[in-house]
Every structure is written in C-alpha cells, then in structure tokens.
Amino acid sequence: MSSLDQTVEGQTTVRLVRSFGAPVEEVFDAWTNPEVLRRWWAVEDSQRTAVAEVDLRIGGAYRLSMEDRESGARHTVGGEYREIRRPERLLYSWRWELDEGGLGHESVVSVEFLAEGEGTRVVLVHSGLEDPGSAERHSAGWTACLQRLGGVMEAARAA
C-alpha cells in the first residue's frame, strides 16, 4: 500500500490519490459491492456500516450509513449513479441526509480506477462541496475511508 496524496482544490473540491495492491476489478468491486462496502465504509473504528445499498446502473441509487457502535448516531449519504464504466470510472451525486429530515447540499464524486502494474491507483475527486469547511471535513473522511479500504484490500490479498 503506498501513500495517500491529498489536496483541497479551489476551496470546495477535494482530490485524493491512493494506490492499492489489488487489480482494478477488485478495487472497483470494493466500491460497488454492498458486502465489501460494509467492511470499509466508516471513518472511525468505533463505527460500523449500518446500511450499504447499491443499485449499480445509470440513474440507480446508493445509500450508505456509518453508525457509532456506542451511541447509535448515524451519518447517512446517498445519491444517484451518473456514469459507470466498469472497472475504470464511477461518477455519482452525493447528499447527506439531515438529522431534521430532508437532504443536504448536493455535490459530485468521481472515482477513477487506473491500472498500475498489478495494482490500482484510485483518483477520487469530490467537487461542488458547500464551503471550505465542508471540503476539509470530506477530505478527512475520505482519507480515513481509503485507509480502511487499504486494510480490507491487504487482508483479501493475504487470505
């Protein structure tokens, strides 16, 4: 597993680059298979993935929830797939569900899966975030999730 390259561009765009020691197809599937998503979609070890729903088609919806194991507090995001090119690229909308009901600000996530020898380089760009504070929070969250995904990929390769 190599290092993470991260930048917050234009104050409302986050760009992260991370390499994984697994083939492109496996990394793409980790991003789109609910069973695998449940293993890495959380920011902290004290959280679990309570919901991982994926309707992988253009116009199909996804919904992911991180839940604190002790308090039960949930953070749920959802959106719609706008582009799917397996195993090279995903593009989807992103909206947090608000505690008081309704949906938050809509932004867009693009993920490119690039073959890098026998591994994969992932380039994630999360654009259209509401403000610089949101970009910083999303950068930290994505960084933690990608680290967890790296652990899942390593464990799968070791098994």
N, C-alpha and C positions, 0 to 999 in steps of 0.2 A: 504494500500500500504506500503510495507516495504522498507528498504533502498537498495541502489544500491551498489554492491560490484564490484570494477573495478580494473584491473591490466593491465599493458602493459608488456607482457612476451617476452623475447628474442628480445626485441627492435623492432620487426616487427609483433608481434601478440598482439591483444587486446582481453581480456576476460572480459566480463561483466555478472553479475548475478543480476537479478531483479525479485522480486515476485509481482504478481498481484492477486487481489481478485476476480478472474473470473475463470471459468472452462477452462481446457486445450483446448477444442474445440473452445471456443470463442477467446482465445488468438491466437491460430493458425490461425483462420479465419481472425483476425485483421491483420495478417501478409501477407495474401494471397488474400484478397478480395479488389479489387480496391476502392470500395466505402468507406470502413473503412480506408484503407491506406491514402486516401485523407484527413482524419481527423487528422492524427498524423505524417505523413511523412514530417517533416520540423524541422530545427534546431532552428529557432527563431520565435517569434510571428509575426514578420514583414514579414514572408514568408508564401506562400501558396503552396499546392501541385498542380502544374500545369499539371502534367502528372502522371498517375498511370495505367500502362498497365501490365497485368499478364496473361501469358499462362501457367497455372499450370499443367505441365506434364514434365516428364524427357525429357530434350532437348528443352523444351519450354523456351521462353524468357520473361524477365520482363524489364520494363523501368520506372524509377521514376525521376521526376524533382521537385526540390524546386525552387520557383521563388520569388524574392523580390517584394513585392507589390508596392513599390515606383519606384525603378529603372528598374524593369523588368529583372534584371540579373537572369540567370538560372544556376543551377548546376544539371546536369543530369547523372544518373548512370544506368547501365544496365548489364545484364548478362544472364546466362542460368542456369536453374534448373538441378542439377546433381543427387539429391536424394530428394524424397518426401515420407515421412511416416506420413500421417495424423493420429492423431494430435500430433505426437511425435517429428518429426525432419524435418528440411529443410537443404539442402546443395546447395549452388549456387555460381557461379562465380560473380565477381564484377569488373567493369571497368567504370571509369568516362569518359564521352565524353569531349574531349578537345575543348577549345574555337576556336582553329585554325583548327578544324576538326580532325577526327580520334579518336582513343581510347587511353586511358592511360594504365598504368600498370595493369595487371590482378592479383587480389587476390581472396581469397575464404572466404565465410561466412558460418558458420554452426550455426544453431539455434536449441536448444533442448528445448522442452516444457514438463516439468515434473510436474505431479500432486502433489500438496502439500495441503492435506486436500481438502477443496472446492476451493482452489485457484491454481495458477500455478507459478512455478519457471521457468524463462527463463534463459538459459545459452547460451550466444552468444560468439562465438569465430571467430574473423576476422583475418585470417593468411595470410602470404605472402605479407604483405604491403611493399612498396618500401624502406622505411628507417624509423629511429626512429621518425622523424618529422611527417611523414605520419601517423604513429601509434598514436602519440599524437593527431593529428587533428581528426582522425577517432574515437578515444576514446571519445573526447569531443562531436563530432557529434552524435555518437550512444547514449551517455549518455543523451543528450538533446532530441533525438527522443524517447528514452524509457520513459523519464519523461512525454512527451506529450502523449504517448500511455497509461501510467498510468492514466492520466486525462481522456482520452477517455473511458477507462475501468470503471473508477469510475462513470462517467456520465451515462454510459449504465446501470450500476447496480442500480443507483439511480432512473432511469426513470421508 
